[in-house]
Amino acid sequence: MLLGLFTSLALGFGYFIAAVPSGVALGVPITLAVFAAWVGYTLGAILVVLVGAPLRAYAVRRFHLKLERDDSKLIWRIWGRFGLLGFALLAPVTLGPQIGGLLVLGLGEKPLPVFVNLSLGALPWAILFGYLTAAGAQLVK
C-alpha cells in the first residue's frame, strides 16, 4: 500500500490524470488515493510559488520585461476571459501545476493567490477521478 500511496503522490505532482487510478490499481483505497494525488499536486504548486516568484522577479529586472496587458496577444485574451480561477481549474488536466503556475506568475499574479487557486482547483478533478475510478472498478468486477 505504501508504494501505491507514493505513486499517487508522485503522479499527482507530475501527471495528475493518472494519479488516482494508479494508486487504486496498486491497492490504495480510493479516498486515500484521491488525497495523495491532491497532496502531490499541491506540492507542485508550492514548488512553483517558492521558485517561480523569485525567478519571475529576477527575469523582469534582468531583461526589462513589461507586464502590461495587451489584448492583441492570445494569452492576455485568455487571461481576461477566464482569469486565475479558470487557469487553476484547467491546469490539472492540461498544463499541470508547474507550467500553469509559472504561466500565471508570469502574467503578474501574486504567489499566494496562485498557490491557493491551484490547490483548490485540483480538488474537483481529484474527486471526479476518484468517482470515475470507483465506477471503473465496479465495471471490472
C-alpha positions in Angstrom: 0.0 0.0 0.0 2.9 2.4 0.7 4.1 2.0 -2.9 0.6 2.9 -4.1 0.4 6.0 -1.9 3.8 7.1 -3.1 2.7 6.5 -6.7 -0.4 8.6 -6.3 1.6 11.4 -4.6 4.3 11.4 -7.3 1.8 11.2 -10.2 -0.2 14.0 -8.6 2.9 16.1 -8.7 3.7 15.4 -12.4 0.8 13.7 -14.2 -2.4 14.3 -12.2 -4.8 12.5 -14.5 -3.2 9.1 -13.8 -2.6 9.6 -10.1 -5.8 8.2 -8.6 -6.3 5.2 -10.9 -2.7 4.2 -10.4 -2.9 4.3 -6.7 -6.1 2.3 -6.7 -4.6 -0.3 -9.0 -1.7 -0.7 -6.5 -4.1 -1.4 -3.7 -4.7 2.0 -2.1 -8.3 2.8 -1.0 -9.9 5.4 -3.3 -10.2 8.1 -0.7 -6.5 7.8 0.2 -5.5 7.8 -3.5 -7.6 10.9 -4.1 -6.0 12.6 -1.1 -2.4 11.6 -2.0 -2.9 12.8 -5.6 -4.2 16.1 -4.3 -1.3 16.5 -1.9 1.2 15.7 -4.7 -0.5 18.4 -6.9 -0.3 20.9 -4.0 3.4 20.1 -3.6 3.9 21.0 -7.2 2.0 24.3 -6.6 4.2 25.0 -3.6 7.3 24.4 -5.6 6.1 26.9 -8.3 5.4 29.6 -5.7 8.7 29.1 -3.9 10.9 29.0 -7.0 8.8 30.7 -9.6 8.0 34.0 -7.9 11.7 35.0 -7.2 12.6 33.7 -10.7 9.9 35.9 -12.3 11.1 38.9 -10.3 14.7 38.3 -11.4 13.6 37.9 -15.1 11.6 41.1 -15.0 14.5 43.0 -13.6 17.2 41.4 -15.7 15.5 41.5 -19.1 13.4 44.7 -18.5 10.2 42.8 -19.2 6.9 44.6 -19.4 3.8 43.0 -18.0 1.3 45.4 -19.4 -1.9 43.9 -20.7 -2.0 43.6 -24.5 -5.3 42.3 -25.8 -3.8 41.6 -29.2 -1.9 38.7 -27.7 -3.7 35.4 -27.2 -2.5 34.8 -23.6 -3.9 38.1 -22.4 -7.3 37.4 -24.1 -7.5 34.0 -22.4 -6.5 35.6 -19.1 -9.1 38.3 -19.5 -11.8 35.8 -20.2 -11.0 33.1 -17.6 -8.7 34.7 -15.0 -6.8 32.9 -12.3 -9.7 30.6 -11.3 -10.1 29.4 -14.9 -6.4 28.6 -15.2 -6.5 26.9 -11.8 -9.4 24.7 -12.8 -7.9 23.8 -16.2 -4.3 23.3 -15.1 -4.8 19.8 -13.5 -6.0 18.3 -16.8 -3.9 20.4 -19.2 -0.7 22.1 -18.1 -0.1 20.8 -14.5 0.7 22.9 -11.5 4.3 23.7 -12.5 3.7 25.1 -16.0 0.3 26.6 -15.2 1.6 28.3 -12.1 4.7 29.7 -13.9 2.4 31.0 -16.6 0.1 32.7 -14.2 3.0 34.1 -12.2 4.5 35.4 -15.5 1.2 37.3 -16.0 1.8 39.2 -12.8 -0.4 37.3 -10.3 0.8 37.3 -6.7 2.2 34.0 -5.3 -0.3 33.3 -2.5 -3.4 33.5 -4.7 -1.6 31.3 -7.3 -0.9 28.6 -4.7 -4.4 28.8 -3.2 -6.2 28.7 -6.5 -4.0 25.9 -7.9 -4.6 23.8 -4.8 -8.3 24.3 -4.7 -8.7 24.0 -8.5 -7.4 20.4 -8.3 -9.9 19.2 -5.7 -12.9 18.8 -8.0 -10.8 16.9 -10.5 -9.4 14.7 -7.8 -12.9 13.9 -6.6 -14.1 13.3 -10.1 -11.2 11.0 -10.9 -12.0 9.1 -7.6 -15.6 8.6 -8.7 -14.6 7.5 -12.2 -12.0 5.1 -10.8 -14.7 3.6 -8.4 -17.1 3.3 -11.3 -14.5 1.6 -13.5 -13.6 -0.8 -10.7 -17.2 -1.8 -10.4 -17.4 -2.4 -14.1 -14.4 -4.6 -14.0 -15.8 -6.7 -11.1 
